[in-house]
Amino acid sequence: MDKIPFTPEGLEKIKKELEHLIKVERRKVIKAIEEARAHGDLSENAEYEAAKEKQAHIEGRIQELSGVLAKAEVIPPLKTPPERVQFGVKVRLLNLDTDEEVVYKLVGPYEADPASGSISINSPIARALIGKEIGEEVKVRTPSGEKTFEILDIEV
């Protein structure tokens, strides 16, 4: 069984989502199905069909998150910045092609949110950065083409 790495915060977020789905969303959709049934003929009841579809989505997500939690492995946060890029660190980079600075936090695949600067350790950029040190240049093949970065800093 392959373990799925998580930061402590990321694991807590998944647990809260699962709890919300079970305790709130599941109950809401059951109530919506009951109300739709009360309207009579189910064969022409769009509300009933929509509620059943939502129920299937919720149950699927509950199963997915339960499976993820069964494989979850929390990687404890570092106390001091490491010499090399690794899981859980923030990396400040200089894009040598555009002269633009970016900061990425390397997290597990279920925590990734590129819009907020958290990227999966399975992403092309993170895979290229793992094990590298401050001052090193890294070439990365991305969907938008090859990019070259210099590692400016590694933070916890």
Backbone bond lengths (Angstrom), bond angles and torsions (degrees), N, CA, C in turn:
res aa  C-N    CA-C-N  psi(-1)  N-CA   C-N-CA  omega(-1)  CA-C   N-CA-C  phi
1 M - - - 1.448 - - 1.528 108.69 -
2 D 1.332 116.38 120.77 1.461 121.05 178.15 1.523 110.07 -75.23
3 K 1.305 115.41 131.51 1.465 121.10 177.99 1.530 109.14 -81.03
4 I 1.328 115.91 149.77 1.454 122.06 177.35 1.528 106.97 -110.98
5 P 1.339 117.42 117.33 1.464 119.29 -177.23 1.524 112.11 -73.32
6 F 1.324 115.13 142.86 1.458 122.64 178.00 1.514 109.98 -140.18
7 T 1.319 115.31 148.34 1.459 120.00 164.98 1.531 105.01 -80.35
8 P 1.334 118.71 158.73 1.474 118.80 177.55 1.533 112.57 -56.31
9 E 1.342 116.97 -39.23 1.468 120.91 179.85 1.525 111.21 -66.56
10 G 1.308 116.38 -40.27 1.468 120.69 -179.65 1.515 112.20 -64.68
11 L 1.325 116.20 -40.27 1.465 120.04 178.95 1.527 109.93 -65.90
12 E 1.317 116.59 -40.86 1.466 120.50 179.21 1.527 110.86 -61.61
13 K 1.325 116.35 -39.10 1.468 120.88 179.52 1.536 110.52 -63.63
14 I 1.311 117.40 -42.37 1.471 121.40 178.78 1.532 109.96 -64.87
15 K 1.323 117.05 -42.90 1.471 120.60 178.56 1.522 111.15 -60.89
16 K 1.330 116.84 -41.88 1.464 120.72 179.92 1.528 110.89 -66.27
17 E 1.333 116.95 -40.12 1.462 119.75 178.00 1.528 110.44 -62.50
18 L 1.327 116.66 -44.03 1.463 120.52 179.21 1.522 110.70 -62.10
19 E 1.316 116.50 -45.27 1.467 120.75 179.74 1.530 110.47 -61.29
20 H 1.326 117.37 -41.97 1.463 121.80 179.01 1.536 110.52 -63.18
21 L 1.317 116.41 -43.64 1.465 119.52 179.13 1.524 111.42 -61.12
22 I 1.325 116.16 -43.24 1.468 120.49 -177.23 1.531 111.62 -72.17
23 K 1.319 117.12 -47.73 1.462 120.87 -172.08 1.528 114.34 -85.27
24 V 1.332 118.13 -26.73 1.462 120.31 -175.81 1.523 112.04 -112.83
25 E 1.339 116.48 -61.68 1.459 120.33 -173.49 1.529 113.15 -64.71
26 R 1.311 116.58 -42.04 1.468 120.07 179.65 1.531 110.05 -60.54
27 R 1.316 116.79 -43.75 1.476 121.10 -179.99 1.521 111.61 -65.56
28 K 1.345 116.35 -40.03 1.464 120.07 179.38 1.528 111.20 -62.44
29 V 1.324 115.97 -43.83 1.468 118.78 -176.38 1.533 110.78 -71.41
30 I 1.316 118.10 -33.65 1.468 120.53 176.09 1.530 109.28 -63.27
31 K 1.324 116.61 -42.54 1.465 120.70 178.33 1.527 110.37 -64.20
32 A 1.331 117.65 -40.85 1.467 121.47 179.35 1.532 110.84 -64.14
33 I 1.324 116.96 -37.77 1.469 120.39 178.05 1.532 109.78 -65.98
34 E 1.315 116.38 -43.78 1.470 120.25 178.98 1.524 111.15 -60.95
35 E 1.330 117.55 -43.05 1.459 121.36 178.82 1.522 111.42 -64.66
36 A 1.323 116.69 -40.85 1.466 120.73 179.78 1.525 110.67 -66.56
37 R 1.318 117.66 -37.28 1.471 121.22 177.16 1.523 110.98 -62.59
38 A 1.317 115.73 -34.94 1.465 120.20 -178.24 1.528 111.92 -67.07
39 H 1.319 117.50 -17.23 1.465 120.95 179.25 1.513 113.25 -79.33
40 G 1.323 117.69 -2.67 1.460 119.46 174.73 1.504 114.50 104.28
41 D 1.333 116.83 -135.08 1.467 125.77 -171.96 1.532 111.94 -47.66
42 L 1.329 115.75 111.49 1.468 120.93 -177.17 1.527 112.77 -76.42
43 S 1.328 117.16 -22.04 1.463 119.35 -176.57 1.528 112.27 -68.62
44 E 1.327 117.64 -24.51 1.462 120.52 179.71 1.526 111.05 -120.36
45 N 1.326 117.22 28.66 1.454 121.52 -174.71 1.536 109.52 -106.75
46 A 1.326 115.93 99.58 1.465 121.08 -177.65 1.525 111.47 -65.68
47 E 1.321 117.74 -34.86 1.461 121.23 179.00 1.531 110.76 -62.78
48 Y 1.324 115.41 -40.63 1.467 120.70 179.46 1.527 110.10 -64.99
49 E 1.325 116.62 -45.62 1.472 120.81 179.87 1.533 111.07 -62.44
50 A 1.313 116.44 -42.44 1.467 120.44 179.46 1.526 110.79 -64.55
51 A 1.323 116.81 -41.63 1.465 120.62 179.64 1.525 110.89 -66.35
52 K 1.327 117.23 -40.16 1.471 120.67 178.43 1.537 110.54 -65.65
53 E 1.322 116.23 -38.63 1.471 120.23 178.31 1.528 110.55 -65.29
54 K 1.330 115.84 -42.49 1.464 120.10 178.34 1.528 110.34 -64.65
55 Q 1.334 116.64 -38.83 1.465 120.92 178.34 1.536 110.26 -61.18
56 A 1.324 116.74 -43.49 1.468 120.55 179.13 1.526 110.27 -62.01
57 H 1.333 116.71 -40.76 1.472 120.22 179.28 1.531 110.53 -64.24
58 I 1.326 116.50 -45.53 1.472 120.92 -179.25 1.523 110.76 -62.77
59 E 1.321 116.82 -45.63 1.469 120.38 -179.56 1.529 111.21 -64.15
60 G 1.325 116.66 -36.85 1.463 120.26 176.95 1.522 111.66 -64.59
61 R 1.320 115.94 -42.48 1.473 120.15 179.05 1.525 110.84 -67.14
62 I 1.332 117.59 -37.94 1.462 120.95 176.77 1.527 109.85 -61.40
63 Q 1.314 116.94 -43.94 1.472 120.00 178.45 1.519 111.22 -64.19
64 E 1.332 116.59 -42.79 1.465 120.57 179.84 1.527 110.70 -60.81
65 L 1.330 116.64 -49.25 1.464 120.00 -177.92 1.521 111.85 -66.84
66 S 1.312 117.76 -35.83 1.474 120.84 176.43 1.525 110.16 -61.82
67 G 1.326 116.61 -42.09 1.462 121.05 177.27 1.516 112.53 -64.99
68 V 1.329 115.74 -40.42 1.469 120.90 178.23 1.524 109.96 -62.38
69 L 1.331 116.23 -45.82 1.473 119.76 -179.25 1.526 111.49 -63.64
70 A 1.335 116.68 -33.13 1.468 119.80 178.60 1.527 111.23 -66.06
71 K 1.329 116.74 -26.72 1.465 121.27 -178.62 1.534 112.89 -102.61
72 A 1.326 116.68 0.03 1.459 121.27 -174.19 1.524 112.47 -67.02
73 E 1.321 114.31 138.54 1.464 121.08 174.11 1.528 107.20 -131.52
74 V 1.320 115.71 115.86 1.465 119.90 -179.71 1.520 108.85 -80.67
75 I 1.311 114.75 126.71 1.459 121.54 175.56 1.525 106.09 -97.65
76 P 1.340 117.71 114.89 1.468 119.11 -177.15 1.525 111.48 -61.78
77 P 1.336 115.79 144.83 1.466 118.75 179.45 1.531 110.99 -66.55
78 L 1.315 114.61 148.79 1.459 120.59 178.33 1.524 109.71 -77.59
79 K 1.317 115.83 149.63 1.473 120.69 178.76 1.533 111.06 -90.41
80 T 1.319 116.11 -32.88 1.464 120.66 179.11 1.526 108.92 -129.54
81 P 1.326 117.20 151.26 1.459 119.79 179.54 1.535 111.16 -60.69
82 P 1.318 116.74 132.75 1.468 119.52 178.02 1.531 110.35 -78.47
83 E 1.313 115.83 166.60 1.462 120.00 177.82 1.523 111.28 -78.08
84 R 1.338 115.82 -24.00 1.465 120.47 -178.01 1.536 110.08 -122.27
85 V 1.316 115.72 154.00 1.459 121.54 178.55 1.528 109.25 -67.13
86 Q 1.331 115.79 133.17 1.458 121.14 177.69 1.525 109.88 -151.87
87 F 1.321 116.46 176.37 1.456 122.70 -179.01 1.529 111.02 -53.82
88 G 1.334 115.63 137.71 1.461 120.98 173.52 1.518 115.80 88.87
89 V 1.322 118.68 -7.21 1.466 119.93 -178.88 1.522 111.00 -91.72
90 K 1.330 114.73 160.77 1.459 121.42 168.99 1.515 106.68 -99.92
91 V 1.315 115.24 134.40 1.462 120.89 -178.93 1.520 108.12 -120.07
92 R 1.332 115.27 124.62 1.461 120.31 175.81 1.516 107.33 -96.52
93 L 1.330 114.85 124.60 1.460 121.04 -174.44 1.518 111.08 -122.82
94 L 1.324 115.01 152.72 1.451 121.39 171.12 1.517 106.78 -111.73
95 N 1.326 116.08 118.41 1.458 120.36 174.96 1.517 106.92 -74.65
96 L 1.310 116.97 109.46 1.463 121.30 -174.79 1.524 112.50 -71.49
97 D 1.332 116.90 -15.89 1.464 120.21 178.22 1.528 111.74 -81.46
98 T 1.343 116.80 -32.02 1.471 120.75 -175.64 1.527 112.74 -116.84
99 D 1.335 117.43 -7.44 1.464 123.21 -177.29 1.532 111.55 63.29
100 E 1.321 116.42 26.96 1.460 122.66 -178.52 1.528 109.43 -104.94
101 E 1.342 116.24 139.34 1.468 121.12 176.57 1.525 109.61 -92.07
102 V 1.341 115.34 140.02 1.459 121.52 174.94 1.520 108.42 -135.59
103 V 1.339 115.47 153.88 1.461 121.24 176.71 1.517 107.69 -124.88
104 Y 1.326 116.19 128.94 1.454 121.54 177.38 1.525 109.37 -124.01
105 K 1.324 115.48 140.99 1.461 120.71 170.52 1.522 105.88 -105.45
106 L 1.334 116.62 129.42 1.454 121.39 -178.21 1.523 109.38 -89.83
107 V 1.318 116.09 115.44 1.459 122.48 -175.51 1.528 109.95 -130.67
108 G 1.327 115.28 177.49 1.458 120.87 177.67 1.520 111.62 -71.24
109 P 1.333 116.53 164.71 1.468 120.22 -175.37 1.526 114.43 -62.54
110 Y 1.316 118.82 -28.23 1.464 120.99 -179.68 1.525 112.66 -85.87
111 E 1.307 117.44 -5.15 1.463 122.24 178.79 1.519 111.99 -103.89
112 A 1.312 116.95 -14.89 1.456 121.51 -172.64 1.532 111.65 -59.28
113 D 1.318 115.06 136.00 1.457 123.55 175.66 1.525 106.28 -150.02
114 P 1.328 116.69 83.35 1.465 120.18 -175.09 1.527 114.18 -54.20
115 A 1.324 117.15 -31.72 1.465 120.03 -179.86 1.529 111.73 -63.18
116 S 1.340 116.84 -28.46 1.464 119.41 178.75 1.529 111.89 -103.21
117 G 1.334 117.26 9.22 1.458 120.90 174.99 1.509 115.39 90.87
118 S 1.321 118.60 6.38 1.471 121.59 176.62 1.520 108.41 -98.98
119 I 1.340 115.91 119.41 1.464 118.81 -179.65 1.531 110.22 -118.24
120 S 1.314 115.05 149.25 1.456 121.54 -179.91 1.523 110.66 -68.57
121 I 1.329 114.99 142.94 1.464 118.38 176.24 1.522 111.15 -65.80
122 N 1.327 117.02 -11.55 1.464 121.39 177.49 1.530 112.49 -89.90
123 S 1.345 117.64 -5.74 1.463 120.68 -179.06 1.527 109.77 -71.67
124 P 1.331 116.72 155.89 1.474 119.39 179.53 1.530 113.27 -56.84
125 I 1.327 117.41 -41.12 1.471 120.12 -179.05 1.520 110.46 -64.77
126 A 1.338 116.97 -48.31 1.467 120.09 -178.61 1.533 110.88 -62.92
127 R 1.321 116.94 -43.10 1.479 119.26 179.93 1.524 110.95 -60.34
128 A 1.330 116.60 -37.01 1.467 119.87 179.38 1.525 111.65 -71.47
129 L 1.339 117.40 -29.35 1.465 121.33 -176.30 1.530 113.84 -83.02
130 I 1.334 117.09 -30.05 1.473 120.93 -175.20 1.530 110.20 -53.92
131 G 1.327 114.64 128.73 1.463 120.54 176.84 1.511 115.37 86.93
132 K 1.328 116.96 -4.88 1.471 120.11 -178.93 1.530 110.21 -88.54
133 E 1.354 115.63 160.78 1.461 122.35 -177.31 1.524 111.43 -112.55
134 I 1.338 115.60 166.30 1.460 121.43 175.69 1.530 108.49 -58.41
135 G 1.333 115.13 136.02 1.470 120.87 179.08 1.520 113.31 96.14
136 E 1.322 118.15 -17.47 1.467 120.49 -179.45 1.523 110.57 -76.30
137 E 1.325 114.68 147.77 1.462 121.34 172.94 1.512 108.40 -97.65
138 V 1.323 115.04 140.56 1.461 121.26 -176.38 1.518 108.67 -130.59
139 K 1.334 116.41 126.83 1.468 121.10 174.42 1.524 107.43 -97.46
140 V 1.330 114.95 133.79 1.459 120.80 -176.62 1.519 109.62 -129.82
141 R 1.318 115.14 129.74 1.466 119.86 173.00 1.528 107.13 -88.18
142 T 1.326 115.40 118.60 1.459 120.99 178.61 1.526 108.39 -118.84
143 P 1.315 117.95 167.13 1.466 119.53 177.48 1.530 112.95 -57.45
144 S 1.340 116.85 -27.20 1.468 119.36 179.82 1.531 112.48 -92.35
145 G 1.323 117.52 9.27 1.454 120.89 178.48 1.515 112.41 116.76
146 E 1.348 115.84 177.18 1.455 120.06 -178.47 1.531 110.54 -77.49
147 K 1.350 115.48 136.22 1.453 121.85 178.38 1.522 108.36 -125.86
148 T 1.330 116.34 149.86 1.458 121.67 177.78 1.527 108.64 -120.20
149 F 1.333 114.58 127.82 1.457 121.08 -179.63 1.527 109.62 -121.64
150 E 1.333 115.26 150.97 1.457 121.34 168.38 1.526 106.57 -112.54
151 I 1.331 116.86 134.12 1.458 121.10 178.93 1.519 108.04 -80.47
152 L 1.331 116.07 116.77 1.462 121.57 -178.63 1.524 112.21 -92.51
153 D 1.351 116.51 -35.97 1.454 119.49 -175.96 1.515 110.22 -160.53
154 I 1.325 115.07 152.91 1.471 123.10 175.54 1.528 106.14 -125.49
155 E 1.316 116.86 123.34 1.469 121.74 -177.65 1.529 110.15 -124.55
156 V 1.336 115.36 158.03 1.476 119.38 174.67 1.507 109.60 -97.10
